[in-house]
Amino acid sequence: MDRREIMGRYQHYVLEHGKPPPSVYAFAKELGIEERELFEHFGSFESLESSLWEETVRETIESVRSGEDWAGLNAHQCLLTFLYAYCDRILDQRSFFLARFPRWKRSSSQPPEGLCGMRTAFTELADEILERGMSNGEIACRGSLTRTYPIVLFGHFLSVIEFNLADASSGFERTDAYVEKSVRLAFDVIGTQAVDSAFDLFRFLSGRSWGRPE
C-alpha cells in the first residue's frame, strides 16, 4: 500500500469516526497491513497529517503551474490564482479541514509543527512569485527586509484558510472578497500603496463595505 492510499484511508477513517484511530496498530489492522509497513511511510499520525497538508499545497501548485496562462501572469495574479485554486480544493475536503486543520495562534511567530511541510511547499511557490514580482517592478526590494516576504505571505495564506473555514456565506463569497482585498493589501505592503488597501480591507472586515470583488 503506497503513501497516497494510506493518507486517503486515514482521511476516510477520521471522517467516519470523528477522530483519528486509537493507535497505529489499530489503523494498520484496519488497512489490512502490517504495522511495520505503515511505519515505513509515517512515524506517527502527526507526521501523516503533516504530509497531508503538504500534499494539498504541492498538488495545487502543480495544477496552477500547468495552466496555459501561468507563464504570462504577473506576481499578483499568480498569488490570486493559487489562493482561489486552494480554496476550491478545500471545498473538496472541507469536512476533513474543519475536523483536523491545525489552529494557528497569531501571537506565535511560528506556525504549528504540523504545518512545517506545508510551509516548505508554499515557500517554494512564494519564492517564485516574489522573484517574478521583483523582476517586473511589482515588488520593492528592501534589502534584508525582503527575506521576510515569504514569511508574511505564508501567514497571509494561513489567514485565508482560517477565513474560508469560518465562512458561511453563500458560495463562499466572503472568502472571495477577502482573498481579493487581502492580496491587494499584501502587494501594496511589499510594493508602495499600503494605506489605501489597508483602509479598504478594514472597511470590509468591519462590515461597512461588502460585496463581490470588483
C-alpha atoms as a printed R data frame, in Angstrom:
    type eleno elety resid chain resno       x      y       z
1   ATOM     1    CA   MET     A     1   0.000  0.000   0.000
2   ATOM     2    CA   ASP     A     2   1.531  3.355  -1.009
3   ATOM     3    CA   ARG     A     3   1.593  6.673   0.869
4   ATOM     4    CA   ARG     A     4  -1.237  8.232  -1.077
5   ATOM     5    CA   GLU     A     5  -3.604  5.346  -0.398
6   ATOM     6    CA   ILE     A     6  -2.723  5.339   3.307
7   ATOM     7    CA   MET     A     7  -3.411  9.078   3.545
8   ATOM     8    CA   GLY     A     8  -6.735  8.657   1.763
9   ATOM     9    CA   ARG     A     9  -7.767  5.822   4.072
10  ATOM    10    CA   TYR     A    10  -6.751  7.886   7.098
11  ATOM    11    CA   GLN     A    11  -8.947 10.769   5.973
12  ATOM    12    CA   HIS     A    12 -11.839  8.369   5.454
13  ATOM    13    CA   TYR     A    13 -11.351  6.887   8.931
14  ATOM    14    CA   VAL     A    14 -11.334 10.311  10.609
15  ATOM    15    CA   LEU     A    15 -14.482 11.404   8.789
16  ATOM    16    CA   GLU     A    16 -16.257  8.124   9.567
17  ATOM    17    CA   HIS     A    17 -15.308  8.023  13.255
18  ATOM    18    CA   GLY     A    18 -14.914 11.705  14.075
19  ATOM    19    CA   LYS     A    19 -11.387 11.200  15.411
20  ATOM    20    CA   PRO     A    20  -8.038  9.583  14.477
21  ATOM    21    CA   PRO     A    21  -7.536  5.846  15.029
22  ATOM    22    CA   PRO     A    22  -6.702  4.896  18.635
23  ATOM    23    CA   SER     A    23  -3.260  3.568  17.669
24  ATOM    24    CA   VAL     A    24  -1.010  2.830  14.723
25  ATOM    25    CA   TYR     A    25  -1.582 -0.870  15.388
26  ATOM    26    CA   ALA     A    26  -5.352 -0.462  15.174
27  ATOM    27    CA   PHE     A    27  -5.115  1.553  11.966
28  ATOM    28    CA   ALA     A    28  -2.740 -0.951  10.355
29  ATOM    29    CA   LYS     A    29  -5.212 -3.686  11.218
30  ATOM    30    CA   GLU     A    30  -7.989 -1.585   9.673
31  ATOM    31    CA   LEU     A    31  -5.918 -1.310   6.492
32  ATOM    32    CA   GLY     A    32  -5.083 -4.988   6.438
33  ATOM    33    CA   ILE     A    33  -1.341 -4.376   6.507
34  ATOM    34    CA   GLU     A    34   1.460 -4.973   8.965
35  ATOM    35    CA   GLU     A    35   2.261 -2.199  11.420
36  ATOM    36    CA   ARG     A    36   5.807 -2.157  10.047
37  ATOM    37    CA   GLU     A    37   4.526 -1.227   6.576
38  ATOM    38    CA   LEU     A    38   2.715  1.804   7.922
39  ATOM    39    CA   PHE     A    39   5.776  2.937   9.897
40  ATOM    40    CA   GLU     A    40   7.858  2.732   6.734
41  ATOM    41    CA   HIS     A    41   5.799  5.641   5.398
42  ATOM    42    CA   PHE     A    42   4.832  7.595   8.537
43  ATOM    43    CA   GLY     A    43   6.318  7.635  12.010
44  ATOM    44    CA   SER     A    44   3.098  8.849  13.618
45  ATOM    45    CA   PHE     A    45  -0.367 10.149  12.838
46  ATOM    46    CA   GLU     A    46   1.054 13.653  13.307
47  ATOM    47    CA   SER     A    47   3.571 13.097  10.511
48  ATOM    48    CA   LEU     A    48   0.817 11.584   8.344
49  ATOM    49    CA   GLU     A    49  -1.371 14.657   8.783
50  ATOM    50    CA   SER     A    50   1.602 16.934   8.155
51  ATOM    51    CA   SER     A    51   2.177 15.108   4.870
52  ATOM    52    CA   LEU     A    52  -1.497 15.519   4.007
53  ATOM    53    CA   TRP     A    53  -1.384 19.298   4.384
54  ATOM    54    CA   GLU     A    54   1.862 19.483   2.434
55  ATOM    55    CA   GLU     A    55   0.382 17.426  -0.397
56  ATOM    56    CA   THR     A    56  -2.632 19.732  -0.689
57  ATOM    57    CA   VAL     A    57  -0.266 22.619  -1.385
58  ATOM    58    CA   ARG     A    58   2.061 20.748  -3.738
59  ATOM    59    CA   GLU     A    59  -0.816 19.345  -5.782
60  ATOM    60    CA   THR     A    60  -2.456 22.769  -6.027
61  ATOM    61    CA   ILE     A    61   0.842 24.318  -7.140
62  ATOM    62    CA   GLU     A    62   1.247 21.619  -9.770
63  ATOM    63    CA   SER     A    63  -2.276 22.267 -11.001
64  ATOM    64    CA   VAL     A    64  -1.923 26.047 -11.362
65  ATOM    65    CA   ARG     A    65   1.529 25.805 -12.928
66  ATOM    66    CA   SER     A    66   0.145 23.511 -15.606
67  ATOM    67    CA   GLY     A    67  -2.388 26.163 -16.633
68  ATOM    68    CA   GLU     A    68  -1.872 27.727 -20.041
69  ATOM    69    CA   ASP     A    69  -1.890 31.261 -18.632
70  ATOM    70    CA   TRP     A    70   0.508 30.754 -15.697
71  ATOM    71    CA   ALA     A    71   3.685 31.798 -17.501
72  ATOM    72    CA   GLY     A    72   2.128 35.107 -18.527
73  ATOM    73    CA   LEU     A    73   0.718 36.101 -15.136
74  ATOM    74    CA   ASN     A    74   2.286 38.781 -13.010
75  ATOM    75    CA   ALA     A    75   3.118 38.083  -9.354
76  ATOM    76    CA   HIS     A    76  -0.170 39.479  -8.023
77  ATOM    77    CA   GLN     A    77  -2.158 37.323 -10.434
78  ATOM    78    CA   CYS     A    78  -0.074 34.234  -9.593
79  ATOM    79    CA   LEU     A    79  -0.867 34.517  -5.897
80  ATOM    80    CA   LEU     A    80  -4.554 35.134  -6.559
81  ATOM    81    CA   THR     A    81  -4.699 32.139  -8.891
82  ATOM    82    CA   PHE     A    82  -3.092 29.866  -6.315
83  ATOM    83    CA   LEU     A    83  -5.289 31.036  -3.436
84  ATOM    84    CA   TYR     A    84  -8.528 30.685  -5.391
85  ATOM    85    CA   ALA     A    85  -7.428 27.211  -6.510
86  ATOM    86    CA   TYR     A    86  -6.538 26.228  -2.956
87  ATOM    87    CA   CYS     A    87  -9.894 27.420  -1.619
88  ATOM    88    CA   ASP     A    88 -11.550 25.321  -4.311
89  ATOM    89    CA   ARG     A    89  -9.509 22.360  -3.101
90  ATOM    90    CA   ILE     A    90 -10.666 22.967   0.477
91  ATOM    91    CA   LEU     A    91 -14.215 22.649  -0.780
92  ATOM    92    CA   ASP     A    92 -13.434 19.092  -1.927
93  ATOM    93    CA   GLN     A    93 -12.119 18.147   1.536
94  ATOM    94    CA   ARG     A    94 -13.912 20.687   3.717
95  ATOM    95    CA   SER     A    95 -15.095 18.245   6.394
96  ATOM    96    CA   PHE     A    96 -11.560 16.980   6.964
97  ATOM    97    CA   PHE     A    97 -10.142 20.517   7.080
98  ATOM    98    CA   LEU     A    98 -12.770 21.517   9.627
99  ATOM    99    CA   ALA     A    99 -12.017 18.461  11.743
100 ATOM   100    CA   ARG     A   100  -8.220 18.409  11.674
101 ATOM   101    CA   PHE     A   101  -6.588 21.558  10.279
102 ATOM   102    CA   PRO     A   102  -4.255 22.969  12.983
103 ATOM   103    CA   ARG     A   103  -5.297 26.258  14.503
104 ATOM   104    CA   TRP     A   104  -2.623 28.933  14.314
105 ATOM   105    CA   LYS     A   105  -2.063 31.218  17.289
106 ATOM   106    CA   ARG     A   106  -1.456 34.612  15.766
107 ATOM   107    CA   SER     A   107   0.662 35.560  18.788
108 ATOM   108    CA   SER     A   108   3.181 32.929  17.717
109 ATOM   109    CA   SER     A   109   5.845 33.728  15.145
110 ATOM   110    CA   GLN     A   110   5.931 30.083  14.084
111 ATOM   111    CA   PRO     A   111   3.139 28.002  12.536
112 ATOM   112    CA   PRO     A   112   2.024 24.772  14.228
113 ATOM   113    CA   GLU     A   113   4.565 21.980  13.897
114 ATOM   114    CA   GLY     A   114   2.117 20.009  11.760
115 ATOM   115    CA   LEU     A   115   2.285 22.708   9.086
116 ATOM   116    CA   CYS     A   116   6.053 22.733   8.594
117 ATOM   117    CA   GLY     A   117   5.828 20.674   5.405
118 ATOM   118    CA   MET     A   118   3.030 22.888   4.128
119 ATOM   119    CA   ARG     A   119   5.167 25.955   4.825
120 ATOM   120    CA   THR     A   120   8.110 24.471   2.930
121 ATOM   121    CA   ALA     A   121   5.945 23.724  -0.097
122 ATOM   122    CA   PHE     A   122   4.285 27.145  -0.037
123 ATOM   123    CA   THR     A   123   7.600 28.965   0.417
124 ATOM   124    CA   GLU     A   124   8.900 27.400  -2.788
125 ATOM   125    CA   LEU     A   125   5.954 28.950  -4.627
126 ATOM   126    CA   ALA     A   126   6.294 32.236  -2.745
127 ATOM   127    CA   ASP     A   127   9.947 32.497  -3.795
128 ATOM   128    CA   GLU     A   128   8.925 32.018  -7.432
129 ATOM   129    CA   ILE     A   129   6.183 34.651  -7.155
130 ATOM   130    CA   LEU     A   130   8.457 37.130  -5.374
131 ATOM   131    CA   GLU     A   131  11.201 36.705  -7.944
132 ATOM   132    CA   ARG     A   132   8.673 37.350 -10.689
133 ATOM   133    CA   GLY     A   133   7.376 40.419  -8.877
134 ATOM   134    CA   MET     A   134  10.804 41.916  -8.259
135 ATOM   135    CA   SER     A   135  11.860 41.353 -11.837
136 ATOM   136    CA   ASN     A   136   8.889 43.310 -13.206
137 ATOM   137    CA   GLY     A   137   8.851 46.043 -10.530
138 ATOM   138    CA   GLU     A   138   5.666 44.931  -8.733
139 ATOM   139    CA   ILE     A   139   7.574 44.221  -5.541
140 ATOM   140    CA   ALA     A   140  10.112 46.500  -3.916
141 ATOM   141    CA   CYS     A   141  13.468 45.049  -2.942
142 ATOM   142    CA   ARG     A   142  14.181 46.306   0.578
143 ATOM   143    CA   GLY     A   143  17.426 44.582   1.461
144 ATOM   144    CA   SER     A   144  17.252 42.287   4.474
145 ATOM   145    CA   LEU     A   145  13.543 43.078   4.895
146 ATOM   146    CA   THR     A   146  12.904 41.262   1.616
147 ATOM   147    CA   ARG     A   147  13.766 37.993   3.358
148 ATOM   148    CA   THR     A   148  10.636 38.370   5.484
149 ATOM   149    CA   TYR     A   149   8.323 38.428   2.462
150 ATOM   150    CA   PRO     A   150   7.850 34.623   2.272
151 ATOM   151    CA   ILE     A   151   7.005 34.591   5.996
152 ATOM   152    CA   VAL     A   152   4.445 37.349   5.501
153 ATOM   153    CA   LEU     A   153   2.886 35.556   2.539
154 ATOM   154    CA   PHE     A   154   2.666 32.255   4.433
155 ATOM   155    CA   GLY     A   155   0.959 33.990   7.345
156 ATOM   156    CA   HIS     A   156  -1.441 35.504   4.856
157 ATOM   157    CA   PHE     A   157  -2.051 32.065   3.316
158 ATOM   158    CA   LEU     A   158  -2.982 30.643   6.728
159 ATOM   159    CA   SER     A   159  -5.333 33.573   7.312
160 ATOM   160    CA   VAL     A   160  -7.097 32.766   4.032
161 ATOM   161    CA   ILE     A   161  -7.578 29.150   5.118
162 ATOM   162    CA   GLU     A   162  -8.924 30.218   8.517
163 ATOM   163    CA   PHE     A   163 -11.255 32.755   6.925
164 ATOM   164    CA   ASN     A   164 -12.546 30.169   4.468
165 ATOM   165    CA   LEU     A   165 -13.194 27.570   7.173
166 ATOM   166    CA   ALA     A   166 -15.209 30.117   9.161
167 ATOM   167    CA   ASP     A   167 -17.102 31.409   6.104
168 ATOM   168    CA   ALA     A   168 -20.791 30.544   5.979
169 ATOM   169    CA   SER     A   169 -21.709 32.902   3.142
170 ATOM   170    CA   SER     A   170 -23.446 31.685   0.002
171 ATOM   171    CA   GLY     A   171 -20.895 30.300  -2.426
172 ATOM   172    CA   PHE     A   172 -18.159 31.422  -0.017
173 ATOM   173    CA   GLU     A   173 -18.485 34.915  -1.429
174 ATOM   174    CA   ARG     A   174 -16.885 36.477   1.622
175 ATOM   175    CA   THR     A   175 -13.801 34.334   1.117
176 ATOM   176    CA   ASP     A   176 -13.580 35.508  -2.497
177 ATOM   177    CA   ALA     A   177 -13.695 39.116  -1.315
178 ATOM   178    CA   TYR     A   178 -11.209 38.523   1.493
179 ATOM   179    CA   VAL     A   179  -8.732 36.916  -0.898
180 ATOM   180    CA   GLU     A   180  -9.010 39.761  -3.390
181 ATOM   181    CA   LYS     A   181  -8.719 42.568  -0.841
182 ATOM   182    CA   SER     A   182  -6.041 40.968   1.342
183 ATOM   183    CA   VAL     A   183  -3.845 40.059  -1.652
184 ATOM   184    CA   ARG     A   184  -4.135 43.639  -2.867
185 ATOM   185    CA   LEU     A   185  -3.042 44.821   0.574
186 ATOM   186    CA   ALA     A   186  -0.191 42.302   0.752
187 ATOM   187    CA   PHE     A   187   1.195 43.500  -2.570
188 ATOM   188    CA   ASP     A   188   0.782 47.116  -1.620
189 ATOM   189    CA   VAL     A   189   2.696 46.479   1.615
190 ATOM   190    CA   ILE     A   190   5.586 44.918  -0.278
191 ATOM   191    CA   GLY     A   191   5.070 47.469  -3.025
192 ATOM   192    CA   THR     A   192   4.197 51.107  -2.446
193 ATOM   193    CA   GLN     A   193   0.494 51.677  -1.675
194 ATOM   194    CA   ALA     A   194  -0.298 50.133   1.714
195 ATOM   195    CA   VAL     A   195  -2.568 52.835   3.152
196 ATOM   196    CA   ASP     A   196  -5.431 52.728   0.632
197 ATOM   197    CA   SER     A   197  -5.561 48.946   0.598
198 ATOM   198    CA   ALA     A   198  -5.380 48.687   4.393
199 ATOM   199    CA   PHE     A   199  -8.354 51.029   4.712
200 ATOM   200    CA   ASP     A   200 -10.315 49.069   2.098
201 ATOM   201    CA   LEU     A   201  -9.654 45.784   3.906
202 ATOM   202    CA   PHE     A   202 -10.536 47.321   7.284
203 ATOM   203    CA   ARG     A   203 -13.890 48.568   5.957
204 ATOM   204    CA   PHE     A   204 -14.608 45.130   4.532
205 ATOM   205    CA   LEU     A   205 -13.772 43.269   7.749
206 ATOM   206    CA   SER     A   206 -15.756 45.736   9.850
207 ATOM   207    CA   GLY     A   207 -18.833 45.103   7.719
208 ATOM   208    CA   ARG     A   208 -19.145 48.603   6.303
209 ATOM   209    CA   SER     A   209 -18.103 47.632   2.829
210 ATOM   210    CA   TRP     A   210 -19.330 44.341   1.438
211 ATOM   211    CA   GLY     A   211 -19.772 42.848  -1.963
212 ATOM   212    CA   ARG     A   212 -18.209 40.665  -4.587
213 ATOM   213    CA   PRO     A   213 -14.638 41.588  -5.527
214 ATOM   214    CA   GLU     A   214 -14.603 44.430  -8.000
